[in-house]
Amino acid sequence: MTRRVLFVDDEPNVRDGLRRLLRPLRAEWDMRFAGGGAEALTLMAADPADVLVTDMRMPGMDGDELLAEVRRRHPLTVRMVLTGQCAPDAMRRLVPLAHRVFTKPCDPDQLTAAVRRACSLQDLLRAPPLAAVVGRLGGLPTPPAVYTRVLAELERPDGSIAGVESIVAEDPGLAAKILQVANSCLFGARKPTTCPGRAVQMLGAEATKALVLVSEVLTRYDPAALRPFSIDGLWDHSRAVADLAGRIAQAEAGAAAAADARLVGLLHDVGRLALGSQVPEAYKEVLRAARDDGRAVADAERAVFGVTHAEVGAYLLGLWGLPPAVVEAVAWHHDPAGCPADGFGPLAAVHAAEGLLAPDEGGPPAAPYFDRLGLGDRLSKWAELQDQGRGEGGR
């Protein structure tokens, strides 16, 4: 399927350079080039793009205004920025508007990979009305400000964990959350720490990014307005799944696999937050159907929206730039047999953990899937790990 990609920059040399760099992709992408925001909107009105890649500082209509208009008029379009302007105040302005931000000069392979990934993620949302809802959200489908700074620090050639430490230390609330999790049994802390920098080192880069993301997103909404959907309940459930998934992965594949499984466990239900916070009345209908009809929550979501929180969460996490293995595991955590990947990984660990802890979410662990992996006899052992976690004070 040919994808429509629109590049917007007022500098002719930049547009010509992009044409040359991306010429090998002509069979894959229908590429158009605009010299400014007004021209871009005219082109979009005639034929909306799948992906928009725009500069920020342009005469007439600047990138901020263009992104806002595209979000309003064409919510299905993925919005990316390619800019030389990356000061903190500029980054804060971009957070509600752009799905991804790249600095000039940008590695063409990196940009190509991001566009391809964005297009493939669009296919996850098979219901266009829901895709439109997700695309219009002003907050959730773009990464929070602190997360964006952490991600930018780690993606810099000279970026470091020390740089992340300084960012986290600026936010007392976030630092407290990082310390809480680092010192919990979730990450197996042997000696508690009171230093946010040390906590970041203990967690590692990916887990820190996940916690920054989840902590900021969870604080945006008024819990009372969302009831019976519970943000606190969602966070407690996510931590419990992360804990058990980590135990399962540790037993099957070692420490590195356990870290990946805990990361996916923390993020696997972010799609529920998107639905519960942004379309609360419809999500109350989901919860009523699950309660009154005895359905799994995922089945009730599919009946109401046409997709489940797993697909929505994967879509958002992919746009936020999380690793493909994380996005894949979130997408299929209720239906692992549908995933083309095989073998034990974070998907298997998280699916098993959630099925054991909360079968009302998406059903019990899928025994045929684990039989296919040659792990059918392990489910009873994993249930024992759940009991061990309770005995040690796990959630």
C-alpha positions, 0 to 999 in steps of 0.5 A, a space after each residue: 500500500 502506497 503511503 502519502 507523506 507530505 513534507 513542509 519547509 520554506 527552504 527550497 534547498 531543504 526540500 530538494 535535499 529531502 527529495 534526493 535523500 528519499 528518492 529510493 522510496 518513491 515506489 513505497 511513498 507518494 511524497 509531496 512537498 510544500 513551501 509553507 503552511 497554507 500550501 500544505 493545508 490546500 494539498 491536505 484538503 484535496 488529499 489528506 496525507 498519512 504522515 505530515 513532516 514539517 519545519 517549525 519556523 516558517 513565514 506566514 503560518 508557522 509550524 505550531 499553527 500548521 500542526 494545530 490545524 492539521 490536528 483539527 481538520 485531519 486527526 488521522 494524520 500522524 504529525 512529525 516535526 523536523 526542526 533545528 529549533 529544540 530549546 526547552 520552550 519550543 519543545 514544550 509548545 510541540 508536546 501537545 501538537 506533534 507525535 514525534 520531533 526530530 532535529 536537523 540534520 536528521 539521519 534519513 534512515 531514522 526518519 524513514 523508519 519512523 514514518 514506516 512505523 507510524 504507517 504500520 501503527 495506523 493499521 492497528 486501529 481498524 475502526 476509523 471513528 476511534 482512530 479519529 478520536 485518538 487523533 484529536 486528543 490534545 494530551 494523550 497521543 503526544 508524550 508529556 513534557 518531561 518524557 520528551 526531555 528524557 527521550 531527547 536526552 537519551 537520543 542525543 549522541 552525548 546523552 547519558 543517564 546522568 542527564 536524565 537524573 538531572 531532569 528527574 531531580 527537577 520534579 519532586 513529585 516525579 522523583 518521589 515516584 521514581 524512588 518509590 518504584 526503585 525501592 519496591 520489590 518490583 525492581 528487587 532493591 536490596 538496599 533502599 536509596 533516597 537519591 533520585 539519581 541512584 534510583 534512575 541508575 537502578 531502574 535503567 533507561 527504558 524503565 525510567 522512560 516508562 515511569 516518567 510517561 505513566 506518572 505524568 499521564 496518570 496525574 492529568 485527570 480528575 479521578 472523580 470525573 472518570 468513575 467507575 473507571 479508576 486511575 489508581 486501580 489501573 496503576 495498581 493493576 499495572 504494577 501487579 502485572 509488571 511484578 508477576 511478569 518480571 518474576 515469570 520472565 526471570 524464571 524462564 529467561 533471566 534478568 534482561 528478559 525480566 526487565 523487558 517484561 516489567 516494562 511492558 507490564 507497566 505500560 500494557 493498559 495505557 490504552 484503557 487510560 486513553 479510552 477511560 479519560 477521553 471518551 468517559 461516557 462510552 467507557 462507562 458503557 463498556 464497564 457496565 457491559 462487562 459487569 452486567 453481561 459477565 464479559 471480559 473487559 476487552 470483549 466489551 470494548 470491542 463491542 462498543 468501539 470496534 477495537 480494544 485498549 490493547 490496540 489503542 495503547 500500542 498505537 499511542 506507544 508506537 507514536 511515542 517512540 517506544 521500542 517495537 518489541 514493547 509496542 508489539 507486546 502491548 498490541 497482542 497482550 490479550 490475543 498472543 496467538 495473533 502475533 506473528 512473533 514466536 518464542 518466549 518474550 515479554 508478550 508471553 510473560 505479560 499475557 500469563 501474568 494478567 491472565 492469572 491476576 485478572 482473568 476478567 480483563 481479557 480471559 485466563 491465560 491462553 493454554 493453546 498459545 503456551 502449548 504452541 510455545 512448548 510452555 503449557 506445563 509452566 502455567 501452574 509454576 507461574 501461578 506459584 510465583 504469583 503466590 510467592 509475590 503475595 507472600 513477599 508483600 507484592 501487589 
